[in-house]
Amino acid sequence: MSAVVYARLRATDPARWRSAAADWSVCAGLAEQWAGRLRALAARVKTVWSGTAARAAAARLDRLRRTALALQVLCRGVQRALTEFATALGRAGERLTHGRLLAAEAGLNVDIAGTVIVPAMPVAGAPLWSAFRTAGLRHAATRAAAEISAALSTAAEADEITTRRLTRAGW
């Protein structure tokens, strides 16, 4: 899996990835428009021009149209990959926030690496209370750490899947 770290996930804004996906959608739409224009231009050329040069021009326009269509497919694939990545990052962010909230509700801190810190809490003259309180904190810390870990795993998996999809698409 990729190295998704706590600080990076905390700073990640899925909306930026959705915006990038929208940009790729615009590119796909433009490529589709160009393919349509090239098709129309090729049809017009065939009606007003004949001979070897006309056939060569029509063949070239057809190659350009196919290239535009291939670009459209590529752009749609990147758009889908980035949209799904943004969605997965959103889920990961929600889990991260939930883990941080669980820690905060128990009065625990999360350090810069995403580790939930359980303070030693001896209560003078009350060892049983101290043990009970520490056990409760450890339980809360375990739950919070599990959410943070799941968030990091979700983000790492999404990163890996998106990397494979973009690589397959030729990026």
C-alpha positions as CSV (number, residue, x, y, z in Angstrom):
1,M,0.0,0.0,0.0
2,S,1.0,3.6,-0.5
3,A,2.3,5.7,2.4
4,V,-0.8,7.6,3.4
5,V,0.1,9.4,6.6
6,Y,-2.2,10.9,9.2
7,A,-1.1,14.5,8.7
8,R,-1.6,14.3,4.9
9,L,-5.1,12.7,5.3
10,R,-6.1,15.3,7.8
11,A,-5.1,18.1,5.4
12,T,-6.7,16.5,2.3
13,D,-9.8,18.2,0.8
14,P,-11.9,15.8,-1.3
15,A,-13.5,18.8,-3.0
16,R,-10.2,19.6,-4.7
17,W,-10.2,16.1,-6.2
18,R,-13.9,16.5,-7.3
19,S,-12.9,19.8,-8.9
20,A,-10.1,18.1,-10.8
21,A,-12.5,15.4,-11.9
22,A,-14.9,18.2,-13.2
23,D,-12.0,19.7,-15.2
24,W,-11.4,16.3,-16.8
25,S,-15.1,16.1,-17.6
26,V,-14.8,19.4,-19.4
27,C,-11.8,18.0,-21.4
28,A,-13.9,15.0,-22.3
29,G,-16.7,17.2,-23.5
30,L,-14.4,19.2,-25.6
31,A,-12.9,16.1,-27.2
32,E,-16.4,14.9,-28.0
33,Q,-17.2,18.2,-29.6
34,W,-14.0,18.1,-31.7
35,A,-14.9,14.6,-32.8
36,G,-18.3,15.7,-33.9
37,R,-16.9,18.7,-35.8
38,L,-14.3,16.6,-37.5
39,R,-17.0,14.1,-38.6
40,A,-19.1,17.0,-40.0
41,L,-16.0,18.5,-41.7
42,A,-15.1,15.1,-43.3
43,A,-18.7,14.7,-44.6
44,R,-18.6,18.2,-46.1
45,V,-15.2,17.5,-47.7
46,K,-16.6,14.4,-49.4
47,T,-19.5,16.4,-50.9
48,V,-17.3,19.1,-52.4
49,W,-14.1,17.4,-53.2
50,S,-13.1,14.3,-55.0
51,G,-9.9,12.5,-56.1
52,T,-6.8,11.2,-54.4
53,A,-6.2,14.3,-52.3
54,A,-9.8,14.3,-51.1
55,R,-9.5,10.7,-50.0
56,A,-6.3,11.5,-48.2
57,A,-7.8,14.5,-46.5
58,A,-10.9,12.5,-45.5
59,A,-8.6,9.7,-44.1
60,R,-6.6,12.3,-42.1
61,L,-9.8,13.8,-40.7
62,D,-11.1,10.4,-39.7
63,R,-7.8,9.6,-37.9
64,L,-8.1,13.0,-36.1
65,R,-11.7,12.1,-35.1
66,R,-10.6,8.7,-33.8
67,T,-7.9,10.4,-31.8
68,A,-10.4,12.9,-30.3
69,L,-12.7,10.0,-29.4
70,A,-9.8,8.2,-27.7
71,L,-9.0,11.3,-25.8
72,Q,-12.6,11.6,-24.7
73,V,-12.5,8.0,-23.4
74,L,-9.2,8.7,-21.6
75,C,-10.6,11.9,-20.0
76,R,-13.8,10.1,-18.9
77,G,-11.7,7.4,-17.3
78,V,-9.6,9.9,-15.4
79,Q,-12.7,11.8,-14.4
80,R,-14.3,8.6,-13.0
81,A,-11.1,7.6,-11.2
82,L,-10.7,11.0,-9.6
83,T,-14.4,11.2,-8.6
84,E,-14.2,7.8,-6.9
85,F,-10.9,8.8,-5.3
86,A,-12.6,11.9,-3.9
87,T,-15.5,9.9,-2.5
88,A,-13.1,7.4,-0.8
89,L,-11.1,10.3,0.6
90,G,-14.4,11.7,2.0
91,R,-15.2,8.5,3.7
92,A,-11.7,8.2,5.1
93,G,-11.9,11.8,6.3
94,E,-15.1,11.1,8.1
95,R,-13.6,8.1,9.8
96,L,-10.6,10.1,10.8
97,T,-12.8,12.8,12.2
98,H,-14.8,10.2,14.1
99,G,-11.6,8.7,15.6
100,R,-10.4,12.2,16.7
101,L,-13.8,12.9,18.2
102,L,-13.8,9.6,20.1
103,A,-10.4,10.6,21.5
104,A,-11.4,14.1,22.4
105,E,-14.6,12.9,24.1
106,A,-12.4,10.7,26.4
107,G,-10.0,13.6,27.0
108,L,-7.3,12.0,25.0
109,N,-4.9,13.6,22.5
110,V,-3.9,12.5,19.1
111,D,-0.3,13.3,18.2
112,I,1.0,14.5,14.8
113,A,1.5,10.9,13.7
114,G,-2.1,9.9,14.5
115,T,-1.2,8.0,17.7
116,V,-3.8,8.3,20.5
117,I,-2.0,9.2,23.7
118,V,-3.2,7.6,26.9
119,P,-1.7,9.5,29.9
120,A,-0.7,7.6,33.0
121,M,-3.2,8.6,35.7
122,P,-2.4,7.3,39.1
123,V,-4.9,8.5,41.7
124,A,-3.2,8.9,45.1
125,G,-4.8,6.6,47.6
126,A,-7.2,5.0,45.1
127,P,-5.4,2.3,43.1
128,L,-8.6,0.6,42.2
129,W,-10.1,3.9,40.8
130,S,-6.9,4.6,39.0
131,A,-7.0,1.1,37.3
132,F,-10.6,1.5,36.4
133,R,-10.1,5.0,35.0
134,T,-7.0,3.9,33.0
135,A,-8.9,0.8,31.6
136,G,-11.7,3.1,30.4
137,L,-9.2,5.4,28.7
138,R,-7.4,2.5,27.1
139,H,-10.7,1.3,25.7
140,A,-11.6,4.7,24.3
141,A,-8.0,5.0,22.9
142,T,-8.4,1.6,21.2
143,R,-11.7,2.6,19.6
144,A,-10.3,5.9,18.5
145,A,-7.1,4.3,17.2
146,A,-9.1,1.7,15.3
147,E,-11.1,4.5,13.5
148,I,-7.9,6.4,12.6
149,S,-6.3,3.2,11.4
150,A,-9.3,2.3,9.3
151,A,-9.3,5.9,7.8
152,L,-5.7,5.6,6.8
153,S,-6.3,2.1,5.3
154,T,-9.3,3.4,3.3
155,A,-7.2,6.3,2.0
156,A,-4.2,4.1,1.2
157,E,-6.4,1.6,-0.7
158,A,-8.1,4.4,-2.6
159,D,-4.7,5.8,-3.5
160,E,-3.5,2.4,-4.7
161,I,-6.6,1.8,-6.8
162,T,-6.5,5.2,-8.3
163,T,-2.8,4.9,-9.2
164,R,-3.5,1.6,-10.9
165,R,-6.4,3.1,-12.9
166,L,-4.5,6.1,-14.0
167,T,-1.5,4.0,-14.9
168,R,-3.7,1.7,-17.0
169,A,-5.2,4.8,-18.7
170,G,-1.7,5.8,-19.8
171,W,-0.7,8.2,-17.1
